[in-house]
Amino acid sequence: MDMAVAHYSLLISVHTEPGLTGAELARRLNVTPQAVASLVARLEGRGQLERREHPRHRHVQELHLTDAGREALRAADMVIAGVEQQITDDLGPDAATQLRALLGRVAKTVRDA
């Protein structure tokens, strides 16, 4: 799909919370503001993301998905759902449930570190 995990993470974050700033995204994604600026520029160049002036702070720019960004996110979600289904089919429902629980624990440990 020509979409890096970092691009997907940024798109899903902006979809979930439209109007985030680059600084807010950097904190949420645990990357540098420079990394976010680079990702934003790349996605903006693809027409998937747009910057809008903050209604009260003229030097702050909010990030919003475009129609192309929403479509790219939908397409990526479909691919991810297909991969998840393949894993569930291969492991079986019980092992897949166990895997999800273990991955949830890993994610919590990483977040809490």
N, C-alpha and C positions, 0 to 999 in steps of 0.2 A: 504493500500500500504506500510505500515511500513515506512512512511516518515513524519517526523514532519514538521510543517510550517517553522521552522528555516532551515531545510535541503533544502526545496524547495526554500526558499528565497536565500540561498547561491548558489544553483545550477543555478537559473535563473540569478543571478548577474554575475556569472562567464561565463555563456552562452552569456549574453549580452555584457560583456566586458572581453574577454579572456585575461589572463595575469595579472589580479588583484593580489595584494599582500594581505596577511592577514591583515595588518594594514589598507589598503584601504577598504577592506571588512568590517572591524569592524566599520569604520566611516560611511560607506553607510548603514549598517544594524543597526547602533546605538546600538552596543553591545561592550563588552570589547574585546580586542585582545585575552585574554585567552579563551573567549567563542568561538571565531572564530577558534582558534587553536584546541579546542576540537571538533568542528563540522568538520573541515577539516580532522582531524585524523580519525573520524568516517567514513566520506565519502570516504576517501582514503582507509580505511580498506575494504570498500564495493566494491572497484574498480571503483568508480564513479568519482573520482577526482584524479589528479596527480599534483605534484609540479615539476617545472622545474626551472633551474638556470636562473636568469636574464642575458641577453646577455652582459651587461656592469658592473653590480654590483654582484660580486660573492657571497655576503652574503645575497642577496635578492632572494626569491623564488617566482615565478609566479605560479598562479593556473590555471589549464586548465581542462575542462571536458574530460573524456574518452568516448569511445563509449558506455559503460555501463551507464555513467552519462547522456549522451544525450538521451539514451533510457528511463531511469528512468524519466527524465524531460518530454519527449513526453508522457509517460504513465500518469504522474500526470496531465499534461495539458488536456488530454482527460477526466480524471475524473472531473476536475474542469469545463470543458466545459459542461459536462453532468449535473452537479449540477446547473450551471448557467441556462441551458435550462429548468431544472425542476422548478426553481424559476420563470423564465419568463412565463412558461406555467401556473403556479399556480397564479401568480399575474396578468397576462395579460400584453400586450406590453406597455400600457401607464403607469401603476404602476411600471413596471420593469424599464422603462426609468427614472421615477421620483426617484426610489430607487438608480439607478446608479448615478444620479446627486447629490443626498444627500450624498451618500458615497464618491463621489469625493470631495464635500465640507468638509466633516469630515477629509478625508485624507490630504487635503490642510491645514486645521486648525492644525492638528497634526504636519505636516512637518514644518509649520511656527512658532510653539510654541517654 
